[in-house]
């Protein structure tokens, strides 16, 4: 993290507009310095050193924004600006975000906190921030033109309100939303309970991330903002597998994962090896009478889902969106299906004209992970990631929950691949193979048609008569 004291200079900040008339001149005399983060690594939880205590979250491939206390008010400084986000090793995107990253930093507060957020606009156009799911004064809701004037380039606005209820929320623009959301402008917000809440359990690990999507042509850097549904990069916190960090926990930890969806479609998020409860939404904690165990929960557009489970099964467990195209990268959706097509003769002829031509898809798409086909610079492979047994053949919205007996409390470091106890890994069968038995009813119908004797059908042909009567 770095400070941008020289970047802003307090003289430049003095010209910023103020959205909240209730903020005193004394409070505006000096802004909290903006903190910038450019590393895509998952940062350690930010343990509070001022204000009310709480158990902090860990933002997957992200971080929590520091604050300062000013006469009992918790003050933050967000900077809306163009950023470069490494979406996977060797693949970077030119996005818009906050404080050096897309998504921006997570904001963590406690129920009852009075919060003051300064927002400086370093974008080439105006912006605003909507505090998604918050109860607040109407003039702080952040819809440009409706609740407030837009924040013009080079200006600083200030939002101030009380965090009135605990829960999982997010922030994003409500100005030129189609462009700014497609460019990656969003962030997470967590309000912790100030006292023990009967609907909010204590957990040992608390993760959060946003679902977002981009359409970036191979070899290019900037998303296409006009795309509605046909995205080629489905991401968690603007990262794609294998660039998404694993979620590393201790055996028998109670784990909470908070997920927010700011894409253009729903995502059924699926966890292997465990069952979980949906314990919260953007409306707050769910009543216990409404909870049931699941292994997949659908997160619709604009929604938050908070899931909790006991990590009581050791291993490396897949954690991903269950829409199969959302676990692939840089996918061409107009490619024809060529399964079963024999390319052999044709490929030789094409190679005379195009030496680098390679057969694609005649046995399925898994071969694509083995090929070393030349691709444009700054392009993510479609399916990639190496596991202990070979290619994982995944991309996009995919990660791994790593549950370890010897993971220390509070230690979030990657423990490496799981060492399976002897005899617990599926393996090739080397015995004799007989012909499979067939059931007599195989291929039949559960409700067969009644057989009736066929009757001969007489067909009469009538020739048309001419108009002359002949």
C-alpha positions in Angstrom: 0.0 0.0 0.0 1.3 3.5 -0.8 0.1 7.0 0.1 -0.6 9.5 -2.7 0.3 12.7 -0.7 2.2 14.1 -3.7 -0.5 13.0 -6.2 -3.3 15.1 -4.6 -1.7 18.0 -2.8 -4.2 19.5 -0.4 -4.3 22.7 -2.6 -6.0 20.7 -5.3 -8.5 19.1 -2.9 -9.7 22.5 -1.7 -11.6 23.0 -4.9 -13.7 19.9 -4.5 -17.5 20.1 -4.2 -19.2 18.9 -1.1 -22.4 16.8 -1.3 -23.3 16.8 2.4 -24.1 20.2 3.9 -23.9 18.7 7.4 -20.1 18.3 7.2 -18.4 21.1 9.1 -15.6 23.3 7.7 -13.3 21.9 10.4 -13.9 18.4 9.2 -13.1 19.4 5.6 -9.9 21.3 6.6 -7.8 18.2 5.6 -8.8 15.0 3.9 -7.6 11.6 4.9 -4.8 10.6 2.6 -5.9 8.1 0.0 -4.3 4.6 0.3 -3.5 2.9 -3.0 -3.0 -0.9 -3.6 -1.9 -2.4 -6.9 -0.9 -5.9 -5.9 -3.6 -8.6 -6.9 -2.7 -10.8 -4.0 -5.2 -11.5 -1.2 -4.2 -9.2 1.7 -4.3 -10.2 5.3 -7.4 -9.1 7.3 -7.2 -5.5 8.6 -7.5 -5.8 12.3 -9.1 -2.6 13.6 -6.9 -0.3 15.8 -9.5 2.3 16.4 -13.3 2.5 16.8 -15.5 -0.5 17.8 -13.8 -3.9 17.6 -14.9 -6.6 15.1 -13.8 -9.8 13.4 -12.4 -8.6 10.0 -13.1 -10.2 6.6 -10.6 -11.3 4.0 -11.3 -10.0 0.5 -10.3 -12.6 -2.1 -7.5 -11.0 -4.3 -8.3 -7.7 -2.5 -7.9 -5.7 0.6 -9.7 -3.5 3.2 -9.5 0.3 3.0 -7.9 1.8 6.1 -9.7 4.7 7.9 -9.0 7.4 10.4 -11.2 8.5 13.4 -12.1 12.2 13.4 -14.1 13.3 16.4 -15.9 9.9 16.6 -16.5 9.7 12.8 -14.9 6.9 10.8 -13.4 8.6 7.7 -12.4 6.9 4.4 -11.1 8.2 1.1 -12.0 6.6 -2.2 -10.4 7.6 -5.5 -12.2 6.8 -8.7 -9.6 6.4 -11.4 -8.3 4.3 -14.3 -6.4 1.2 -13.1 -4.5 -1.7 -14.5 -5.7 -5.0 -13.1 -3.8 -8.2 -13.5 -6.7 -10.7 -14.1 -4.4 -13.7 -14.3 -0.6 -14.1 -14.5 0.6 -12.5 -17.7 -2.8 -11.0 -18.6 -3.7 -7.4 -17.6 -6.7 -5.3 -18.3 -7.1 -1.5 -18.5 -10.1 -0.9 -16.2 -11.7 1.8 -14.1 -11.8 1.3 -10.3 -10.9 2.8 -6.9 -7.6 3.3 -5.2 -5.5 1.4 -7.7 -7.7 -1.6 -8.2 -10.9 -3.1 -9.6 -12.9 -3.9 -7.6 -12.1 -1.2 -5.1 -11.1 -1.9 -1.5 -13.6 -3.4 0.9 -15.0 -1.0 3.4 -15.6 -2.5 6.9 -17.6 -0.7 9.6 -19.6 -1.6 12.7 -23.3 -1.2 13.2 -23.9 2.3 14.6 -20.7 3.8 13.2 -21.0 7.3 11.7 -19.2 7.0 8.4 -17.8 9.8 6.2 -16.5 8.8 2.8 -14.6 11.3 0.6 -14.8 10.4 -3.1 -12.3 12.0 -5.5 -13.0 11.7 -9.2 -9.9 11.1 -11.4 -11.9 9.6 -14.3 -12.3 11.4 -17.6 -16.0 11.8 -17.0 -18.4 12.5 -14.1 -19.4 9.8 -11.6 -21.2 9.1 -8.3 -21.4 6.3 -5.8 -24.5 4.4 -4.8 -24.2 2.5 -1.4 -26.1 -0.6 -2.4 -28.4 -1.9 0.3 -27.8 0.8 2.9 -30.4 2.7 4.9 -29.4 6.3 4.7 -30.6 9.9 4.0 -32.0 10.1 0.5 -29.5 12.7 -0.6 -26.6 10.3 0.2 -28.0 7.4 -2.0 -25.7 8.4 -4.9 -28.0 8.4 -8.0 -26.6 11.3 -10.1 -29.3 13.7 -11.1 -31.9 12.3 -8.7 -30.3 12.5 -5.3 -27.2 14.6 -6.0 -25.2 16.4 -8.7 -22.7 14.2 -10.4 -19.0 14.4 -9.2 -17.2 16.1 -12.0 -13.6 15.2 -13.0 -11.1 16.6 -10.5 -13.7 17.2 -7.8 -14.2 15.6 -4.4 -17.6 14.9 -2.8 -18.3 13.6 0.7 -21.0 11.2 1.8 -21.9 10.9 5.4 -24.4 8.5 7.1 -24.8 6.1 10.0 -24.3 2.4 9.3 -27.7 1.4 10.7 -27.8 -2.4 10.2 -25.3 -5.2 10.0 -24.9 -7.1 6.8 -23.2 -7.6 3.4 -23.4 -4.7 0.9 -21.5 -3.2 -2.0 -20.9 0.1 -3.7 -20.9 1.1 -7.4 -21.6 4.1 -9.6 -25.0 5.4 -10.5 -23.8 7.7 -13.3 -23.1 6.4 -16.8 -23.6 3.1 -15.1 -23.4 1.0 -18.3 -19.9 2.2 -19.0 -18.5 2.5 -15.5 -19.8 -0.9 -14.3 -18.5 -2.6 -17.5 -15.1 -1.0 -16.9 -15.0 -2.6 -13.4 -16.2 0.1 -10.9 -17.5 -1.6 -7.8 -16.5 -2.6 -4.3 -17.6 -4.5 -1.3 -19.0 -3.2 2.0 -19.4 -5.1 5.3 -21.2 -3.8 8.4 -20.4 -5.9 11.4 -22.8 -6.2 14.4 -21.9 -4.1 17.4 -23.2 -6.6 19.9 -23.9 -10.4 19.7 -26.7 -10.9 17.3 -28.9 -14.1 17.6 -28.9 -14.4 13.8 -25.2 -13.8 13.2 -22.8 -16.6 14.4 -19.2 -16.1 15.2 -16.9 -17.6 12.5 -13.2 -18.3 12.3 -12.8 -17.3 8.6 -14.9 -14.7 6.8 -14.2 -14.2 3.1 -15.8 -11.9 0.5 -15.7 -11.2 -3.2 -17.7 -9.8 -6.1 -18.8 -11.5 -9.3 -18.1 -9.4 -12.3 -17.6 -10.0 -16.1 -15.8 -8.5 -19.0 -15.6 -8.7 -22.8 -12.0 -8.2 -23.8 -10.9 -9.3 -27.3 -7.8 -11.5 -27.5 -4.7 -9.3 -27.6 -6.5 -6.2 -26.3 -6.6 -4.5 -22.9 -9.9 -2.6 -22.7 -13.3 -4.1 -22.2 -16.1 -3.6 -24.7 -18.7 -1.7 -22.8 -21.6 -2.4 -25.2 -21.7 -6.1 -24.5 -25.0 -7.2 -22.8 -24.6 -11.0 -22.2 -21.9 -12.5 -24.4 -19.0 -12.0 -22.1 -15.8 -13.9 -22.5 -14.3 -13.4 -19.1 -16.3 -14.3 -16.0 -14.4 -13.3 -12.9 -14.3 -13.1 -9.1 -13.0 -9.7 -8.0 -11.7 -9.0 -11.6 -9.6 -12.2 -11.5 -10.0 -15.4 -13.5 -8.7 -18.9 -12.8 -5.8 -19.7 -12.4 -5.4 -16.1 -11.1 -8.0 -16.5 -8.3 -6.4 -17.3 -4.9 -7.5 -20.4 -3.0 -9.6 -20.0 0.2 -7.3 -21.5 2.9 -8.9 -22.7 6.2 -8.2 -24.8 9.2 -10.0 -28.1 9.7 -13.3 -27.6 11.7 -13.2 -23.8 11.2 -16.6 -22.2 10.9 -16.4 -20.4 7.6 -18.5 -17.6 6.1 -18.3 -16.6 2.5 -20.0 -13.4 1.3 -20.7 -13.1 -2.5 -22.1 -10.1 -4.4 -23.2 -10.2 -8.1 -22.7 -7.2 -10.3 -22.7 -9.1 -13.6 -25.5 -9.2 -16.2 -26.7 -12.8 -15.3 -27.2 -15.1 -12.4 -24.6 -17.5 -11.0 -25.2 -20.8 -9.2 -22.2 -20.9 -6.9 -21.3 -24.5 -6.0 -19.1 -25.9 -3.2 -17.7 -29.4 -3.3 -17.3 -31.7 -0.2 -19.5 -29.7 2.2 -23.1 -28.5 2.7 -23.7 -24.8 3.6 -26.5 -22.6 4.9 -27.5 -19.3 3.3 -27.4 -17.1 6.4 -27.7 -13.6 4.9 -28.7 -11.5 1.9 -28.3 -7.8 1.2 -31.5 -7.5 3.3 -29.6 -8.7 6.3 -29.3 -12.0 8.2 -31.9 -14.6 7.2 -34.3 -16.0 9.8 -33.2 -19.4 11.0 -36.5 -20.9 10.1 -35.8 -20.1 6.4 -32.4 -21.8 6.3 -31.7 -25.2 4.8 -28.6 -27.0 3.7 -27.5 -26.6 0.1 -24.4 -27.3 -2.0 -25.3 -24.7 -4.6 -26.9 -21.3 -4.2 -28.0 -19.0 -7.0 -26.8 -15.4 -6.8 -29.0 -13.2 -9.0 -28.0 -9.9 -10.5 -27.6 -7.2 -7.9 -27.9 -9.6 -5.0 -25.7 -10.6 -2.1 -25.5 -14.1 -0.6 -23.8 -15.0 2.6 -23.1 -18.7 3.1 -21.7 -20.5 6.2 -20.5 -24.1 6.8 -18.2 -26.2 9.0 -15.0 -27.0 7.1 -14.9 -30.6 8.5 -13.6 -32.4 5.4 -9.8 -32.2 4.6 -8.8 -31.8 1.0 -8.7 -29.4 -2.0 -12.4 -28.8 -2.8 -13.5 -27.1 -6.0 -15.6 -23.9 -5.5 -17.1 -22.4 -8.7 -20.0 -21.1 -10.7 -21.9 -24.1 -12.1 -22.6 -22.5 -15.5 -20.1 -24.4 -17.5 -19.2 -21.6 -19.8 -18.5 -19.4 -16.8 -15.5 -21.6 -15.9 -13.7 -20.9 -19.2 -11.6 -17.9 -20.4 -11.5 -16.0 -23.7 -14.0 -18.3 -25.3 -15.2 -17.8 -28.9 -19.0 -18.5 -28.8 -19.4 -18.7 -32.6 -16.9 -21.6 -33.0 -18.8 -24.6 -34.7 -18.9 -28.0 -33.0 -16.4 -30.3 -34.8 -16.6 -33.4 -32.7 -16.3 -36.5 -34.9 -15.0 -34.6 -37.9 -11.9 -36.1 -39.5 -9.5 -33.2 -40.2 -6.5 -35.3 -41.3 -6.6 -34.7 -45.0 -7.8 -31.1 -44.8 -5.3 -30.1 -42.2 -2.3 -31.2 -44.4 -3.6 -29.0 -47.2 -4.2 -26.0 -44.9 -0.7 -26.5 -43.4 0.8 -25.8 -46.8 -0.8 -22.4 -46.7 -0.8 -21.8 -42.9 2.1 -23.6 -41.2 0.8 -22.9 -37.7 -2.7 -24.3 -38.3 -3.8 -26.8 -35.7 -6.8 -29.1 -35.6 -9.4 -27.9 -33.0 -12.2 -29.7 -31.3 -12.6 -33.0 -33.2 -12.4 -35.0 -29.9 -13.9 -32.2 -27.6 -12.2 -29.1 -26.2 -9.9 -30.7 -23.5 -7.1 -31.0 -26.1 -7.0 -27.2 -26.2 -5.3 -27.3 -22.8 -2.5 -29.5 -24.1 -1.8 -27.5 -27.2 0.8 -24.7 -27.3 -1.0 -22.8 -29.9 0.3 -19.3 -30.5 -2.0 -16.7 -29.1 -1.9 -12.9 -29.2 0.0 -11.1 -26.4 -2.0 -10.3 -23.3 -4.6 -13.1 -23.9 -5.7 -15.6 -21.2 -5.8 -19.3 -22.2 -9.3 -20.7 -22.4 -8.8 -23.6 -20.0 -5.7 -23.7 -17.8 -4.3 -24.2 -14.3 -2.1 -27.2 -13.3 -3.1 -29.4 -10.4 -1.2 -32.3 -8.7 -2.6 -34.7 -11.3 -2.4 -32.6 -14.4 -4.4 -29.9 -16.1 -7.5 -28.8 -14.1 -9.1 -27.6 -17.4 -10.9 -24.7 -15.9 -10.9 -20.9 -16.1 -13.1 -18.0 -15.1 -15.1 -18.4 -11.9 -13.2 -21.2 -10.3 -11.1 -21.6 -7.2 -10.3 -24.1 -4.5 -11.2 -24.4 -0.8 -8.2 -25.8 0.9 -9.0 -27.5 4.3 -6.0 -28.5 6.4 -5.6 -30.0 9.8 -2.3 -28.3 10.4 -3.3 -24.8 9.2 -2.7 -22.4 12.1 -5.5 -20.2 13.4 -5.6 -17.0 11.5 -3.1 -18.2 8.9 -4.3 -17.6 5.4 -1.2 -18.8 3.5 -1.6 -21.4 0.7 -0.6 -24.8 2.2 0.1 -26.3 -1.2 -1.6 -29.4 -2.6 -3.4 -31.9 -0.4 -1.5 -35.1 0.5 -4.1 -37.8 0.1 -4.0 -40.7 2.6 -3.0 -44.0 0.9 -5.9 -45.7 -0.9 -8.1 -42.6 -1.1 -7.4 -41.6 -4.7 -9.4 -42.9 -7.7 -7.2 -45.0 -10.0 -7.2 -47.0 -13.1 -8.8 -50.5 -12.9 -6.5 -53.1 -14.4 -8.6 -56.2 -14.2 -10.6 -58.0 -17.0 -13.4 -56.1 -18.6 -16.5 -58.1 -19.7 -19.3 -57.1 -22.0 -21.9 -54.9 -20.1 -25.2 -56.6 -19.3 -28.2 -55.1 -21.0 -31.7 -54.8 -19.5 -34.5 -56.3 -21.5 -36.5 -53.1 -21.0 -33.6 -50.9 -22.1 -34.7 -48.3 -24.6 -38.4 -49.0 -24.0 -41.2 -46.7 -23.1 -42.8 -46.3 -19.7 -46.2 -46.0 -21.3 -46.2 -48.0 -24.6 -48.8 -47.4 -27.2 -51.7 -49.8 -27.5 -51.3 -52.0 -30.5 -54.4 -52.1 -32.7 -54.9 -54.2 -35.9 -54.1 -52.1 -38.9 -56.8 -51.4 -41.4 -56.2 -51.0 -45.2 -56.5 -47.5 -46.3 -58.2 -46.7 -49.7 -56.8 -43.7 -51.5 -59.0 -42.1 -54.1 -57.5 -39.8 -56.6 -59.7 -37.1 -58.2 -58.4 -35.6 -61.4 -59.2 -31.9 -61.8 -61.6 -31.1 -64.7 -60.8 -28.6 -67.3 -62.8 -25.4 -67.4 -63.9 -26.2 -71.0 -65.8 -29.3 -69.7 -63.7 -31.8 -71.7 
